[in-house]
Amino acid sequence: MLLLKNADLYAPEHIGRSDVLLGGGKILAVSKGLDFRVEGLEIYDLEGKILAPGLIDQHVHITGGGGEAGYHSRTPK
């Protein structure tokens, strides 16, 4: 388990200073002033750091593009 303290949190809207508890590959809790005493818990103080969700760039060229992979990858005009 992992507790991230004092993060400037975006989720994706700006939430402000918050703590985030992670465990089992999931977000378990988000709140201000989380305090847990669990064996094996790692705690990181993110004071001054931004914490934001991961973003996926889904920009694709399904029918080809500018020909980077050769003539066969060019989009017809």
N, C-alpha and C positions, 0 to 999 in steps of 0.2 A: 504494500500500500504506500501511497505517496500523498503528502499534504503540501500543497503550494500555497504559501502565505503571502499576503500583501501584494497580490498581482493587480495591475491596472487592467481589468478584464473587459474584453469585448466578446459578445456571444450571439450574433455579430454586432448587435447594438452596444454602445458603451454602457457598461454597468458600473464601472468605477472600481475602487479598491475592494477586493474580495479575496477569500480563501477558497481553494478548490481541493476536494478530496477525491483521489483516484484509486481504484482497486479493481482487479479482475478485468482490466482493459476497458473500464467504464468510468464515467463521472458519477460519483456516489453522492456528493453534496457540494453545493455552492452557497456560501454565506459569508458574512463578515464575522471575524472572530472565532472561527472554528478552532476547537481545542480537543484533541484526542490523545489518549495514552494507550497505544496498542503496540504490542511487541512486534518489532520489525518495521514499524512505520518510519519512513524517511521523510524528513521535513526540510523544505527549501524556502528561504526567504527571498521573494522576488521583488523586494522593494525597488521601485523605480523602473521595473521591467513591464512590458506589455505582454499580455497573454491573450491570444486570439485563436479561433478555430482554424484548423488546417483547410486550405482551399485547393480545389481541384480545377485545373484549367482544362475545360472540355472543348477547346478550340480544335476542331478537326476539319480536314478537307476530304469528305467522303468520296467525291468524284475526282480527286486529284488536286493539283495545285499549280504551282509555278514551274514545275518541271525539274525540281531538285533531284529527283531520282531518274531523270532521263525523259525523253520525249513522251513515252507512254504515260507519264504521270501528269502531263499538262492538261488543264481543263480546256475543253473545246471553246472556241470563241463564238 
